[in-house]
C-alpha cells in the first residue's frame, strides 16, 4: 500500500491538473533495512529512513501517508496529528474502535484533514449506483447483499504473519475486508443500526516466517503457531431506512480472487456491481416488477471521476486509479479546507460496525450500533 500511495501522488497531477497542491515526495520510512532506500531510488524520495518519527517531524513535511500494520496505526496516527501534519491512512485505523476515535480526536484538535483508504467507493460505477439509489430509480430500498471473498490466506502454507495475531492485527478478515463492506453499505444505503454475525477460523494453525515479510508469503519448516482471528464472517445488517442486508467476507475462499461487490434491491428495481468488472453495472429499472431483466451498463464520462482517466465508456480503469482519486480528494481537502472523500470520521463509523459484528459473533446476539 505504501507503493500504491506513492504512485498515486506521482500521478495525481496528470489526472487532476487543476489541483492547487503539487505533492513532492520528501521522505520515506520503513523499519526493514534497505527497503526505504530502495523505495527512494525507485520513486525519487529525497530522504530514506528506518525511523518513521524522523519522517513526520521534518519541517518540509506537510502530509503523511500511513500504510503500516494495524497495531501501529494509532501510535503513528496520533503522532502525525500532534506534529501538525495532515494524514492519509489505510483502514482499519488501529486495532479497535477506540483507536480510530483517538486518531480522530487528535486530528480534530489540530484542525487537520484526513483521508482513509476506502478505495472501492471511488469506482465510478459505485458512484453511479449511489446516484441511482439516491434518485429513487430503484424505488424504496428493501434488501442488499455485500460480498468480499478472497483466497489470499487459503493456502495452508500461508505464513503466520502479524495479520493473524490479535495483538498486531486485531480482528482478522473483519478488519481487513468487512471494514470495506461496512463503508460501502453505509455509503450506498445510509446508517446501519443493528447487526448480527457468525465467524469461523478454518485454518487454525500456520507456520511462522523466519524473516521480514511483505504481502501474503508462504512459510514451511518453521515453528507452528495458532491463528488468533477469524478467517470468515457472515452477518446481517439492519439500516435506519428499514432496509436489510447480508454481508459475507472470507480470506480463505478457494477459487475467489478479489470477488468484491454488492447487489441492491428496491421496490421497483435493482443494481449490482463486481469489482473485477470495475466499469460495469447491472441495472434493472422500470415498472414491470416481474420479469424485469438486468441491463449491462458501461460507465463513462459523467460518472464519478471517470473523465479524469478515460475519454469514453468501456475503457478499463484500475485499482491504482482508485488510489489516485483518493489522493486527489485528500489534496483537495487540504487546499480547500473542506472534507472531500472518506475521512477519519468514516473510519470511526466503519470501526463501530466492525466492533458490533465482532461482539455479535462472540455473544450470538443482535448488537446495536451507537452512531
Secondary structure, DSSP 8 states (H G I E B T S, - for coil): -HHHHHHHHHHHHHH-TT-S------EEE-SSTTHHHHHHHHH--SEEES-HHHHHT-TT--EEEE-S-GGGHHHHHHHHHHTT-EEEE-SS-SSSHHHHHHHHHHHHHTT--EEE--GGGGSHHHHHHHHHHHTTTT-SEEEEEEEEE--TT-STTB---GGG-HHHHSSSHIIIIIHHHHHHHHHHH--EEEEEEEEE-S--EEE--SS---SS-B--SS-EEE--S-SEEEEEEEETTS-EEEEEEES--TT-SSEEEEEEEESS-EEEEEGGGTTEEEEE-SS--TT---EEEE--TTSTTGGGT-SSTT----HHHHHHHHHHHHHHHHHHTS--S--HHHHHHHHHHHHHHHHHHHHSS-EE---
